[in-house]
């Protein structure tokens, strides 16, 4: 009776001590916090599958594994390797999509800054507003912005803000100035 009680008490103590470690390991494996950790995990799965296939092939050549077992194990390991490669392809597609979106956003920001009368930093190329005297990214001194001249809608000739008629074609600029 004493031996049974000691075994039960030892088992309960072992479970009590091991449970937090096992639970923490499960939680840590289920959560990946960065894309680099995700990539590392996928690469490790792929490498492990390929290594298992090499080991299986070697064991079959030296006679440790029968032909029937080799075929069954090889098919299973090839499926695991294919799944790992597919997961890597999906990760790469997702990473490329994020990079493409970032590049497109940067291009759109530069176009918007330039079309709005802004200019870019001569040192780093970052868009700047006409009021900026220094680059917000690298701190370089920016040249004074050249004011964008208004163009006559009839002939395309530039005109000043106070002009009432175009000097090139005589078009009335009063409606254009109000816009």
C-alpha positions as CSV (number, residue, x, y, z in Angstrom):
1,X,0.0,0.0,0.0
2,X,2.8,2.3,0.9
3,X,4.6,1.6,-2.5
4,X,1.4,2.4,-4.5
5,X,1.0,5.7,-2.6
6,X,4.6,6.6,-3.2
7,X,4.3,5.9,-6.9
8,X,1.1,8.0,-7.2
9,X,2.7,10.9,-5.3
10,X,5.8,10.8,-7.5
11,X,3.7,10.8,-10.7
12,X,1.6,13.7,-9.4
13,X,4.8,15.6,-8.6
14,X,6.3,14.8,-12.0
15,X,3.2,16.0,-13.8
16,X,3.1,19.2,-11.6
17,X,6.7,20.0,-12.5
18,X,6.6,19.1,-16.2
19,X,3.2,20.7,-17.1
20,X,4.4,24.3,-17.2
21,X,7.4,23.3,-19.3
22,X,5.3,21.4,-21.8
23,X,2.6,24.1,-21.9
24,X,5.2,26.8,-22.5
25,X,6.8,24.8,-25.3
26,X,3.5,24.3,-27.1
27,X,2.7,28.0,-26.8
28,X,6.1,29.1,-28.0
29,X,5.9,26.8,-31.0
30,X,2.4,28.0,-32.0
31,X,3.3,31.7,-32.1
32,X,5.9,33.2,-34.4
33,X,6.5,36.9,-33.9
34,X,8.5,37.8,-37.0
35,X,8.7,37.0,-40.6
36,X,12.3,35.9,-40.1
37,X,11.2,33.3,-37.5
38,X,8.6,32.0,-39.9
39,X,11.1,31.8,-42.7
40,X,13.6,30.0,-40.4
41,X,10.9,27.5,-39.4
42,X,9.9,26.8,-43.0
43,X,13.5,26.3,-44.0
44,X,14.1,24.0,-41.1
45,X,11.1,21.9,-42.1
46,X,12.4,21.6,-45.7
47,X,15.9,20.8,-44.6
48,X,14.7,18.1,-42.1
49,X,12.5,16.5,-44.8
50,X,15.4,16.4,-47.3
51,X,17.8,15.0,-44.7
52,X,15.3,12.3,-43.7
53,X,15.0,11.3,-47.4
54,X,18.8,11.1,-47.7
55,X,19.0,9.0,-44.5
56,X,16.2,6.7,-45.8
57,X,17.9,6.2,-49.1
58,X,21.2,5.3,-47.3
59,X,19.5,2.9,-45.0
60,X,17.8,1.2,-48.0
61,X,21.1,0.9,-49.8
62,X,22.9,-0.7,-46.9
63,X,20.0,-3.1,-46.4
64,X,18.5,-1.8,-43.1
65,X,15.1,-1.2,-44.8
66,X,13.2,-3.5,-47.0
67,X,12.0,-2.5,-50.5
68,X,8.3,-2.4,-49.4
69,X,9.1,-0.2,-46.3
70,X,11.3,2.0,-48.4
71,X,8.6,2.8,-50.9
72,X,6.1,3.6,-48.2
73,X,8.4,5.8,-46.1
74,X,9.8,7.5,-49.2
75,X,6.3,8.5,-50.4
76,X,5.5,9.9,-47.0
77,X,8.7,11.9,-46.8
78,X,8.3,13.2,-50.3
79,X,4.9,14.5,-49.3
80,X,6.3,16.2,-46.3
81,X,9.0,17.8,-48.4
82,X,6.5,19.0,-51.0
83,X,4.3,20.5,-48.3
84,X,7.4,22.4,-46.9
85,X,8.3,23.7,-50.3
86,X,4.7,24.8,-51.0
87,X,4.7,26.6,-47.7
88,X,8.0,28.3,-48.6
89,X,6.5,29.4,-52.0
90,X,3.4,30.9,-50.3
91,X,5.6,32.7,-47.8
92,X,7.8,34.1,-50.6
93,X,4.7,35.2,-52.6
94,X,3.3,37.0,-49.5
95,X,6.7,38.7,-48.8
96,X,7.0,39.8,-52.5
97,X,3.5,41.2,-52.4
98,X,4.3,43.3,-49.3
99,X,7.5,44.6,-50.9
100,X,5.6,45.4,-54.1
101,X,3.0,47.3,-52.2
102,X,5.7,49.3,-50.4
103,X,7.4,50.2,-53.6
104,X,4.2,51.2,-55.3
105,X,3.3,53.4,-52.3
106,X,6.7,55.1,-52.4
107,X,6.3,55.8,-56.2
108,X,2.8,57.2,-55.6
109,X,4.1,59.5,-52.8
110,X,6.9,60.8,-55.0
111,X,4.5,61.4,-57.9
112,X,2.1,63.2,-55.6
113,X,4.8,65.4,-54.2
114,X,6.2,66.3,-57.6
115,X,2.8,66.9,-59.1
116,X,1.8,69.2,-56.2
117,X,4.6,71.6,-56.9
118,X,7.1,69.8,-54.7
119,X,10.6,68.6,-55.5
120,X,12.9,65.9,-54.3
121,X,16.0,65.9,-52.2
122,X,19.1,65.9,-54.4
123,X,21.0,63.7,-51.9
124,X,18.5,60.9,-51.1
125,X,15.6,61.5,-53.5
126,X,12.9,61.8,-50.9
127,X,9.9,64.0,-52.0
128,X,9.7,67.4,-50.3
129,X,7.1,70.1,-50.2
130,X,7.8,73.5,-51.6
131,X,8.0,74.9,-48.1
132,X,10.7,72.5,-46.9
133,X,14.2,73.9,-46.6
134,X,15.9,70.7,-45.4
135,X,15.2,67.1,-46.2
136,X,13.3,65.3,-43.4
137,X,15.1,62.0,-44.2
138,X,18.8,62.9,-44.5
139,X,18.9,66.6,-43.4
140,X,20.4,67.9,-46.6
141,X,19.7,71.5,-47.6
142,X,17.1,71.7,-50.3
143,X,17.2,74.1,-53.1
144,X,14.5,76.8,-53.2
145,X,11.4,75.5,-54.9
146,X,10.8,76.9,-58.3
147,X,7.2,78.2,-58.4
148,X,5.1,76.3,-60.9
149,X,3.8,78.7,-63.6
150,X,0.2,78.6,-64.6
151,X,-0.5,77.8,-68.2
152,X,-3.0,79.2,-70.6
153,X,-5.7,76.5,-71.3
154,X,-5.9,77.7,-74.9
155,X,-2.3,77.9,-76.1
156,X,-0.3,76.5,-73.1
157,X,1.8,79.7,-72.6
158,X,2.7,80.5,-69.0
159,X,1.1,83.5,-67.3
160,X,1.4,85.3,-63.9
161,X,-1.1,85.4,-61.2
162,X,-2.3,88.9,-61.9
163,X,-2.8,88.6,-65.7
164,X,-6.3,88.9,-67.0
165,X,-5.6,87.9,-70.6
166,X,-3.0,85.5,-72.2
167,X,-0.2,87.4,-73.9
168,X,0.1,84.7,-76.5
169,X,-3.4,84.2,-77.8
170,X,-5.6,86.8,-76.0
171,X,-7.7,84.2,-74.1
172,X,-9.5,85.6,-71.1
173,X,-7.8,84.2,-68.0
174,X,-10.4,85.5,-65.5
175,X,-12.3,82.2,-65.4
176,X,-8.9,80.3,-65.2
177,X,-7.6,82.5,-62.3
178,X,-10.8,81.8,-60.4
179,X,-10.3,78.0,-60.7
